[in-house]
Amino acid sequence: MATLFELVNEYNELYNLATEDGDPVALADTLEAWMPVIEQKAQGYINVIQTLEMEAKRAKEIAAEFTAKQKARENSVKSMKQMLLMALDGMGKKELPAGDFTIKVQANGGKKPLIIDQEDAIPDSMLKVIYEADKERIREYLEAGNECEWAHLEERGRHIAIK
């Protein structure tokens, strides 16, 4: 069976041949005969599109469920470790044997946490300035009919709507 693109190409070739030196009635009849074939192929595309959309939606739902399970389990682990730390601190111990395991209290590595107590008291020499494009202002400038060599507006894209 021909692909949708092959069918469209054949339809266009027939149209071109018929419009060059053909009979208008024969053209209309030929093109009308091709439409059900193209419509049937398009229906197949729509069926596959809808199936893939449903599968994608379900996959997204499953991913959200697994993400929620992951977070819940990570929170449980964190909570249980915090309880063990509090228990060891309460006993004044740095180490506790637990069957085949040994629980040890260790200091975290890396840089010491930094807490800014007064944002407005930070001297200018300790601040950094970040420049970024004001895209909304640039868009308004271009939409007003102005031109510039460093930015332009693109045409909007197109998409298929299935109803």
C-alpha positions in Angstrom: 0.0 0.0 0.0 1.3 3.5 -0.9 2.3 5.9 1.9 0.4 9.1 2.5 3.2 11.1 0.9 3.2 8.9 -2.2 -0.6 9.2 -2.5 -0.3 13.0 -2.2 2.4 13.1 -4.8 0.4 11.0 -7.2 -2.6 13.2 -6.6 -0.6 16.3 -7.4 0.9 14.7 -10.5 -2.5 13.8 -11.8 -3.7 17.3 -11.1 -0.8 18.8 -12.9 -1.2 16.6 -16.0 -4.9 17.2 -16.1 -4.6 21.0 -15.8 -2.0 21.2 -18.6 -4.1 19.9 -21.5 -6.7 17.6 -20.0 -10.5 17.5 -20.0 -11.9 19.4 -16.9 -14.6 16.7 -16.4 -12.1 13.9 -16.5 -9.9 15.8 -14.1 -12.7 16.3 -11.6 -13.7 12.6 -11.8 -10.1 11.4 -11.4 -9.3 13.7 -8.4 -12.6 12.8 -6.8 -11.7 9.1 -7.1 -8.4 9.7 -5.4 -9.9 11.5 -2.3 -11.3 8.4 -0.6 -7.9 6.7 -0.8 -6.2 9.7 0.7 -8.9 10.1 3.4 -8.6 6.4 4.3 -4.8 6.8 4.7 -5.4 9.9 6.8 -7.9 8.1 9.0 -5.2 5.5 9.7 -2.8 8.2 10.7 -5.4 9.7 13.1 -6.0 6.3 14.6 -2.3 5.8 15.3 -2.0 9.4 16.6 -4.8 8.9 19.0 -3.4 5.6 20.3 0.0 7.2 20.8 -1.4 10.2 22.6 -3.3 7.9 25.0 -0.2 5.8 25.6 1.9 8.9 26.2 -0.7 10.3 28.7 -0.7 7.0 30.6 3.1 6.8 30.6 3.1 10.4 32.1 0.6 9.3 34.8 2.7 6.2 35.6 5.9 8.4 35.8 4.1 10.8 38.2 3.1 7.8 40.3 6.6 6.5 40.4 8.0 10.0 41.2 5.6 10.2 44.1 6.7 6.8 45.4 10.3 7.8 45.0 9.8 11.0 47.0 7.8 9.1 49.7 10.5 6.5 50.1 13.3 9.1 50.1 11.4 11.0 52.9 11.0 7.8 54.9 14.7 7.0 54.6 15.6 10.6 55.7 13.2 10.4 58.6 14.5 7.0 59.8 18.1 8.2 59.5 17.2 11.3 61.5 15.6 9.1 64.2 18.8 7.0 64.4 21.0 10.1 64.7 18.8 11.5 67.5 18.9 8.1 69.3 22.8 8.0 69.1 23.0 11.7 70.2 20.6 10.9 73.1 22.9 8.0 74.2 26.0 10.1 73.7 27.4 7.6 71.2 29.2 8.0 67.9 28.9 4.4 67.0 26.4 1.6 67.5 26.6 -2.1 66.5 23.4 -3.3 64.8 23.6 -7.0 63.9 25.6 -7.3 60.7 25.8 -3.5 60.5 27.5 -0.7 62.4 25.9 2.7 62.6 28.3 5.7 62.8 27.7 9.4 63.2 29.8 11.3 60.6 30.2 15.0 59.8 29.0 16.1 56.4 31.7 17.0 53.9 31.9 19.9 51.5 31.6 23.6 52.2 30.0 24.9 55.3 26.4 26.0 54.8 26.1 29.8 54.2 23.2 31.7 55.7 22.6 35.3 54.8 21.0 37.0 57.8 20.5 40.5 56.3 20.3 40.7 52.5 20.2 44.5 52.5 23.4 44.8 54.6 25.6 43.0 52.0 28.2 45.5 50.6 28.3 46.1 46.9 31.7 44.5 46.6 30.0 41.2 47.6 27.2 41.4 45.0 27.2 40.3 41.4 25.2 41.7 38.6 23.5 39.5 36.1 22.5 40.9 32.7 19.9 39.2 30.7 17.8 40.1 27.6 14.5 41.8 28.3 12.7 39.6 25.7 9.3 41.2 26.2 10.7 44.7 25.7 12.6 43.5 22.5 9.4 41.9 21.2 7.4 45.1 21.7 10.2 47.0 19.9 10.1 44.7 16.9 6.3 44.4 16.8 6.1 48.2 16.7 7.8 47.9 13.2 11.4 48.7 14.3 14.3 46.6 13.0 17.6 45.6 14.5 20.5 43.4 13.4 20.7 41.4 16.6 17.1 40.1 16.9 14.1 39.3 14.7 10.6 37.8 15.1 10.0 34.3 13.6 6.8 33.2 11.9 4.5 31.2 14.1 4.6 27.5 13.6 1.7 25.4 12.4 0.1 22.2 13.8 -2.6 19.7 13.0 -5.9 19.9 14.9 -8.0 16.7 14.9 -11.7 17.1 15.7 
